[in-house]
Every structure is written in structure tokens, then in C-alpha cells.
Amino acid sequence: MENFSVAQLGALSDVAGKVFMKEQLGLTGCEISISTIDAGKTSPFIHAHKQNEEIFIFLQGSGTFYIDGQMLPVKEGSMVKVKPAGKRSLKADDKLVYICIQAKENSLEQATREDGIIFDEEVSW
């Protein structure tokens, strides 16, 4: 068994709707989706989660993020974390392209430096 998996989606702006990466990459600790919402459209429903927080990373476009009755403007470069119980939805002013990462709230025990292992090896490129 290899220590990696690879998926190729092509240009993210060409993604139609939402693509979940769990199956494509064999994810076991989080869910990642790549999404687009066309200009003037909204996500199809308001939703929340039972366990997972969501992190939205906006790559293209602009719009409005509805969270618990508040309207937040978002655009390329915006990042929003929503706790599981937050009621959320999106509306695109321009075509929105974004990545959403879901992970169980409070499950992160180590990050970057605490979890990293540095090897005394060099890569022959």
C-alpha cells in the first residue's frame, strides 16, 4: 500500500456544482469538497452539522455567506470557519469557486510543527 493518493479535477473554475474528495482520495480524517455556485444562484438549502466544523476557502468570485441570520460578504481570499451548529448558506454575486474542509470539531490534537517529522535525507531532483 502506498502512502499517498492523487486526484486530478482539472481547472477548479470548471467544476460543476460540488465534488466530494473522500472517495477520490480515500480520506479518513476530514472531508474536502470543491464547489462552484454560478452568479445570482444560492446553495440549495440552509444547513448545519452534527459534529463537523467547516472551513470555507474562497478562490474566485464574490458573494454573501449567511450564518445564523448574519450576512457576511465573501470574495477571493476570504476564509470562514463555521462551528457545527451554525446555520449556513451561500449566495454568489459573481461565480463563486471555493474549497470546503470538514473535520470533527475539537479533534485536532497536533498540527504542523508538533506533528511533523524532519528526515536527514535529500531528494535528487
N, CA, C and O of each residue as an XYZ file, in Angstrom:
500
protein
N       0.850     -1.186      0.000
C       0.000      0.000      0.000
C       0.895      1.249      0.000
O       1.852      1.341      0.768
N       0.565      2.194     -0.868
C       1.325      3.431     -0.962
C       0.880      4.417      0.122
O      -0.219      4.311      0.666
N       1.746      5.360      0.416
C       1.478      6.363      1.430
C       0.844      7.627      0.862
O       0.936      8.690      1.477
N       0.201      7.529     -0.303
C      -0.422      8.714     -0.888
C      -1.510      8.298     -1.865
O      -1.581      7.147     -2.294
N      -2.359      9.268     -2.207
C      -3.349      9.097     -3.276
C      -3.407     10.415     -4.038
O      -3.089     11.473     -3.494
N      -3.816     10.341     -5.303
C      -3.812     11.507     -6.184
C      -5.140     11.572     -6.933
O      -5.671     10.547     -7.359
N      -5.670     12.777     -7.090
C      -6.852     13.006     -7.926
C      -6.597     14.253     -8.755
O      -5.944     15.185     -8.286
N      -7.099     14.280     -9.961
C      -6.954     15.449    -10.829
C      -8.331     15.894    -11.285
O      -9.035     15.149    -11.967
N      -8.714     17.098    -10.914
C     -10.032     17.629    -11.274
C      -9.988     18.527    -12.501
O     -11.030     18.797    -13.099
N      -8.819     18.989    -12.886
C      -8.730     19.985    -13.937
C      -8.894     21.370    -13.332
O      -8.681     21.550    -12.133
N      -9.269     22.343    -14.141
C      -9.437     23.717    -13.669
C     -10.580     23.775    -12.656
O     -11.692     23.333    -12.947
N     -10.310     24.315    -11.477
C     -11.337     24.360    -10.438
C     -12.538     25.193    -10.865
O     -13.666     24.907    -10.461
N     -12.307     26.216    -11.676
C     -13.426     27.046    -12.130
C     -14.355     26.286    -13.079
O     -15.472     26.731    -13.344
N     -13.895     25.138    -13.592
C     -14.727     24.311    -14.471
C     -15.546     23.269    -13.711
O     -16.372     22.580    -14.310
N     -15.329     23.145    -12.402
C     -16.102     22.191    -11.603
C     -17.561     22.621    -11.628
O     -17.873     23.791    -11.406
N     -18.445     21.685    -11.897
C     -19.881     21.984    -11.923
C     -20.504     21.526    -10.612
O     -20.524     20.330    -10.319
N     -21.009     22.465     -9.824
C     -21.653     22.104     -8.562
C     -20.638     21.787     -7.487
O     -19.821     22.634     -7.125
N     -20.688     20.551     -6.968
C     -19.850     20.161     -5.838
C     -19.247     18.800     -6.107
O     -19.933     17.882     -6.556
N     -17.955     18.674     -5.830
C     -17.250     17.394     -5.949
C     -16.666     17.062     -4.581
O     -15.868     17.828     -4.042
N     -17.063     15.921     -4.020
C     -16.531     15.462     -2.741
C     -15.292     14.613     -2.986
O     -15.287     13.753     -3.866
N     -14.254     14.852     -2.217
C     -12.966     14.197     -2.435
C     -12.757     12.954     -1.576
O     -11.744     12.275     -1.742
N     -13.672     12.629     -0.667
C     -13.497     11.480      0.226
C     -13.211     10.204     -0.548
O     -12.236      9.507     -0.267
N     -14.052      9.899     -1.513
C     -13.869      8.665     -2.277
C     -12.671      8.766     -3.220
O     -11.908      7.812     -3.367
N     -12.512      9.921     -3.853
C     -11.448     10.071     -4.844
C     -10.060      9.961     -4.229
O      -9.132      9.463     -4.867
N      -9.915     10.429     -2.981
C      -8.604     10.400     -2.333
C      -8.506      9.382     -1.192
O      -7.424      9.163     -0.647
N      -9.635      8.762     -0.832
C      -9.626      7.825      0.285
C      -9.397      8.531      1.618
O      -8.648      8.038      2.461
N     -10.036      9.678      1.811
C      -9.841     10.474      3.024
C     -10.415      9.764      4.240
O     -11.467      9.130      4.156
N      -9.725      9.868      5.370
C     -10.172      9.218      6.603
C     -10.270     10.164      7.795
O     -10.837      9.787      8.820
N      -9.737     11.379      7.694
C      -9.745     12.287      8.830
C     -10.500     13.579      8.591
O     -10.711     14.358      9.520
N     -10.909     13.815      7.350
C     -11.656     15.023      7.022
C     -12.370     14.782      5.693
O     -12.113     13.791      5.009
N     -13.250     15.682      5.343
C     -13.888     15.684      4.029
C     -13.519     16.997      3.365
O     -13.513     18.044      4.011
N     -13.215     16.944      2.090
C     -12.914     18.139      1.316
C     -13.844     18.136      0.111
O     -14.001     17.118     -0.563
N     -14.456     19.278     -0.153
C     -15.252     19.401     -1.367
C     -14.802     20.654     -2.113
O     -14.390     21.649     -1.516
N     -14.897     20.568     -3.434
C     -14.627     21.689     -4.316
C     -15.983     22.073     -4.906
O     -16.705     21.215     -5.413
N     -16.327     23.357     -4.841
C     -17.669     23.773     -5.259
C     -17.648     25.025     -6.104
O     -16.751     25.861     -5.995
N     -18.655     25.135     -6.950
C     -18.929     26.373     -7.668
C     -20.410     26.704     -7.516
O     -21.264     25.819     -7.475
N     -20.685     27.985     -7.434
C     -22.064     28.474     -7.474
C     -22.074     29.581     -8.519
O     -21.319     30.547     -8.409
N     -22.919     29.446     -9.525
C     -22.990     30.442    -10.595
C     -23.546     31.767    -10.087
O     -24.293     31.806     -9.110
N     -23.175     32.845    -10.759
C     -23.615     34.194    -10.395
C     -25.137     34.245    -10.251
O     -25.874     33.743    -11.099
N     -25.586     34.860     -9.163
C     -27.020     35.009     -8.915
C     -27.682     33.803     -8.289
O     -28.854     33.878     -7.922
N     -26.987     32.712     -8.154
C     -27.553     31.479     -7.579
C     -27.206     31.376     -6.101
O     -26.320     32.069     -5.602
N     -27.929     30.492     -5.411
C     -27.683     30.227     -3.995
C     -27.449     28.741     -3.789
O     -27.775     27.920     -4.646
N     -26.874     28.408     -2.627
C     -26.807     26.991     -2.279
C     -28.243     26.531     -2.051
O     -29.095     27.336     -1.673
N     -28.525     25.243     -2.277
C     -29.922     24.799     -2.322
C     -30.655     24.771     -0.987
O     -31.873     24.594     -0.969
N     -29.945     24.941      0.141
C     -30.616     24.867      1.434
C     -29.741     25.481      2.517
O     -28.533     25.642      2.345
N     -30.376     25.822      3.643
C     -29.651     26.197      4.858
C     -29.367     24.894      5.583
O     -30.242     24.033      5.681
N     -28.143     24.740      6.094
C     -27.824     23.503      6.795
C     -26.884     23.752      7.967
O     -26.281     24.820      8.080
N     -26.769     22.763      8.828
C     -25.821     22.736      9.940
C     -25.258     21.316      9.976
O     -25.615     20.485      9.141
N     -24.391     21.041     10.927
C     -23.817     19.703     11.060
C     -23.975     19.202     12.487
O     -24.189     19.986     13.411
N     -23.869     17.904     12.657
C     -23.940     17.291     13.983
C     -22.587     17.366     14.687
O     -22.531     17.669     15.879
N     -21.489     17.093     13.963
C     -20.164     17.029     14.577
C     -19.113     17.886     13.887
O     -18.170     18.346     14.532
N     -19.262     18.106     12.590
C     -18.178     18.692     11.810
C     -18.243     20.208     11.714
O     -19.284     20.788     11.405
N     -17.084     20.846     11.991
C     -16.942     22.245     11.638
C     -16.559     22.286     10.166
O     -16.025     21.316      9.628
N     -16.834     23.410      9.520
C     -16.477     23.577      8.119
C     -15.601     24.817      7.967
O     -15.833     25.846      8.602
N     -14.595     24.693      7.115
C     -13.733     25.805      6.776
C     -13.928     26.059      5.284
O     -13.685     25.172      4.466
N     -14.358     27.248      4.931
C     -14.580     27.640      3.542
C     -13.421     28.523      3.105
O     -13.088     29.496      3.782
N     -12.804     28.189      1.975
C     -11.711     28.966      1.411
C     -12.155     29.409      0.025
O     -12.295     28.583     -0.877
N     -12.376     30.703     -0.150
C     -12.907     31.234     -1.403
C     -11.771     31.552     -2.367
O     -10.868     32.327     -2.052
N     -11.831     30.941     -3.545
C     -10.770     31.043     -4.541
C     -11.078     32.023     -5.657
O     -10.168     32.577     -6.272
N     -12.362     32.238     -5.920
C     -12.762     33.098     -7.041
C     -14.156     33.635     -6.783
O     -14.982     32.970     -6.158
N     -14.414     34.846     -7.267
C     -15.756     35.410     -7.212
C     -16.044     36.155     -5.923
O     -15.154     36.417     -5.115
N     -17.325     36.490     -5.755
C     -17.774     37.179     -4.551
C     -19.216     36.797     -4.283
O     -19.935     36.333     -5.167
N     -19.621     37.006     -3.034
C     -20.986     36.665     -2.677
C     -21.276     36.998     -1.233
O     -20.576     37.789     -0.601
N     -22.324     36.378     -0.727
C     -22.765     36.594      0.643
C     -22.888     35.250      1.339
O     -23.486     34.312      0.812
N     -22.313     35.173      2.531
C     -22.366     33.975      3.356
C     -23.370     34.244      4.467
O     -23.183     35.161      5.266
N     -24.432     33.453      4.522
C     -25.453     33.555      5.566
C     -25.041     32.616      6.694
O     -24.894     31.414      6.476
N     -24.852     33.160      7.908
C     -24.544     32.335      9.077
C     -25.377     32.840     10.248
O     -25.224     33.979     10.687
N     -26.266     31.972     10.750
C     -27.086     32.295     11.922
C     -27.757     33.660     11.813
O     -27.776     34.423     12.779
N     -28.302     33.965     10.653
C     -29.029     35.213     10.454
C     -28.169     36.397     10.059
O     -28.700     37.459      9.733
N     -26.856     36.242     10.080
C     -25.957     37.327      9.667
C     -25.554     37.147      8.212
O     -25.412     36.021      7.734
N     -25.371     38.247      7.519
C     -24.927     38.247      6.128
C     -23.493     38.751      6.078
O     -23.228     39.909      6.400
N     -22.564     37.881      5.672
C     -21.154     38.248      5.603
C     -20.708     38.298      4.151
O     -20.914     37.333      3.415
N     -20.096     39.411      3.718
C     -19.572     39.437      2.352
C     -18.331     38.538      2.275
O     -17.502     38.534      3.185
N     -18.214     37.776      1.178
C     -17.034     36.943      0.933
C     -16.556     37.191     -0.488
O     -17.332     37.566     -1.368
N     -15.261     36.975     -0.695
C     -14.664     37.151     -2.014
C     -13.392     36.321     -2.062
O     -13.008     35.697     -1.073
N     -12.744     36.320     -3.222
C     -11.483     35.622     -3.376
C     -10.547     35.988     -2.222
O     -10.307     37.165     -1.953
N     -10.024     34.964     -1.544
C      -9.135     35.191     -0.410
C      -9.828     35.134      0.943
O      -9.155     35.034      1.969
N     -11.167     35.197      0.971
C     -11.889     35.088      2.245
C     -11.831     33.651      2.749
O     -11.857     32.702      1.966
N     -11.751     33.510      4.068
C     -11.828     32.204      4.712
C     -12.787     32.317      5.887
O     -12.726     33.270      6.664
N     -13.673     31.337      6.009
C     -14.672     31.361      7.068
C     -14.727     29.987      7.721
O     -14.831     28.971      7.034
N     -14.658     29.955      9.064
C     -14.877     28.711      9.808
C     -16.248     28.789     10.451
O     -16.604     29.803     11.052
N     -17.021     27.714     10.323
C     -18.349     27.662     10.919
C     -18.412     26.451     11.839
O     -18.113     25.332     11.423
N     -18.801     26.679     13.093
C     -18.976     25.578     14.038
C     -20.131     24.700     13.576
O     -20.965     25.141     12.786
N     -20.189     23.458     14.063
C     -21.226     22.536     13.574
C     -22.647     23.090     13.629
O     -23.400     22.932     12.668
N     -23.029     23.729     14.721
C     -24.419     24.172     14.895
C     -24.776     25.413     14.079
O     -25.952     25.762     13.982
N     -23.783     26.085     13.490
C     -24.066     27.293     12.723
C     -24.928     26.999     11.510
O     -24.597     26.127     10.707
N     -26.022     27.716     11.373
C     -26.902     27.555     10.213
C     -26.318     28.378      9.079
O     -26.116     29.584      9.225
N     -26.041     27.724      7.925
C     -25.279     28.379      6.867
C     -25.872     28.171      5.486
O     -26.555     27.183      5.214
N     -25.583     29.149      4.613
C     -25.943     29.086      3.204
C     -25.109     30.135      2.468
O     -24.507     31.011      3.089
N     -25.081     30.035      1.149
C     -24.276     30.946      0.329
C     -25.075     31.480     -0.845
O     -25.952     30.798     -1.375
N     -24.766     32.706     -1.249
C     -25.296     33.288     -2.480
C     -24.125     33.879     -3.250
O     -23.275     34.556     -2.672
N     -24.080     33.624     -4.554
C     -22.996     34.132     -5.403
C     -23.420     35.411     -6.106
O     -24.473     35.456     -6.742
N     -22.594     36.460     -5.991
C     -22.773     37.660     -6.810
C     -22.116     37.405     -8.164
O     -22.742     37.570     -9.211
N     -20.852     37.003     -8.129
C     -20.124     36.518     -9.303
C     -19.977     35.016     -9.077
O     -20.207     34.528     -7.970
N     -19.601     34.294    -10.108
C     -19.387     32.856     -9.936
C     -18.418     32.629     -8.780
O     -17.285     33.111     -8.805
N     -18.874     31.884     -7.759
C     -18.047     31.563     -6.599
C     -17.385     30.208     -6.800
O     -18.037     29.242     -7.198
N     -16.095     30.141     -6.525
C     -15.357     28.885     -6.517
C     -14.717     28.792     -5.143
O     -14.016     29.707     -4.711
N     -14.964     27.668     -4.451
C     -14.427     27.549     -3.100
C     -14.150     26.098     -2.735
O     -14.693     25.159     -3.316
N     -13.284     25.964     -1.751
C     -12.978     24.673     -1.151
C     -13.609     24.665      0.231
O     -13.527     25.653      0.960
N     -14.235     23.559      0.593
C     -14.785     23.406      1.936
C     -14.135     22.182      2.571
O     -14.139     21.092      1.997
N     -13.580     22.375      3.754
C     -12.962     21.279      4.506
C     -13.813     21.046      5.742
O     -14.092     21.971      6.505
N     -14.225     19.788      5.932
C     -14.983     19.404      7.121
C     -14.116     18.503      7.986
O     -13.461     17.588      7.486
N     -14.118     18.766      9.280
C     -13.437     17.896     10.229
C     -14.208     17.952     11.545
O     -14.866     18.946     11.853
N     -14.117     16.881     12.305
C     -14.812     16.826     13.581
C     -14.295     17.933     14.489
O     -13.089     18.070     14.692
N     -15.217     18.719     15.033
C     -14.843     19.823     15.907
C     -14.025     19.313     17.094
O     -14.344     18.277     17.678
N     -12.981     20.043     17.440
C     -12.098     19.739     18.573
C     -11.323     18.435     18.436
O     -10.874     17.888     19.443
N     -11.154     17.922     17.220
C     -10.428     16.661     17.039
C      -8.949     16.857     16.731
O      -8.188     15.891     16.778
N      -8.521     18.069     16.419
C      -7.131     18.312     16.065
C      -6.260     18.256     17.318
O      -6.372     19.100     18.206
N      -5.400     17.257     17.371
C      -4.536     17.088     18.533
C      -3.126     17.606     18.292
O      -2.454     18.034     19.230
N      -2.677     17.571     17.052
C      -1.352     18.049     16.706
C      -1.454     18.778     15.379
O      -2.320     18.477     14.558
N      -0.571     19.731     15.178
C      -0.549     20.442     13.912
C       0.886     20.751     13.527
O       1.761     20.860     14.385
N       1.110     20.886     12.284
C       2.366     21.216     11.634
C       3.607     20.859     12.441
O       4.112     19.745     12.307
N       4.109     21.749     13.261
C       5.374     21.510     13.968
C       5.274     20.374     14.977
O       6.214     19.592     15.118
N       4.159     20.273     15.676
C       4.023     19.213     16.672
C       3.891     17.850     16.016
O       4.287     16.842     16.603
N       3.348     17.801     14.821
C       3.098     16.535     14.140
C       4.178     16.191     13.113
O       4.272     15.040     12.688
N       4.980     17.153     12.714
C       5.973     16.930     11.667
C       7.182     16.140     12.140
O       7.580     16.221     13.303
N       7.755     15.381     11.230
C       8.997     14.644     11.461
C       9.950     15.046     10.349
O       9.627     14.874      9.173
N      11.113     15.574     10.691
C      12.106     16.006      9.709
C      13.112     14.879      9.509
O      13.647     14.339     10.477
N      13.368     14.523      8.245
C      14.325     13.466      7.915
C      15.608     14.059      7.408
O      15.600     15.085      6.728
N      16.705     13.427      7.730
C      18.019     13.848      7.274
C      18.301     13.159      5.932
O      19.221     12.350      5.813
N      17.492     13.499      4.935
C      17.629     12.944      3.591
C      17.542     14.081      2.613
O      17.035     15.154      2.941
N      18.025     13.860      1.429
C      17.878     14.834      0.357
C      17.225     14.170     -0.835
O      17.409     12.975     -1.069
N      16.473     14.934     -1.577
C      15.821     14.458     -2.788
C      16.721     14.765     -3.968
O      17.201     15.891     -4.098
N      16.956     13.807     -4.814
C      17.707     14.039     -6.047
C      16.718     14.380     -7.141
O      16.167     13.489     -7.788
N      16.496     15.646     -7.346
C      15.534     16.088     -8.353
C      16.095     15.874     -9.711
O      15.438     16.182    -10.706
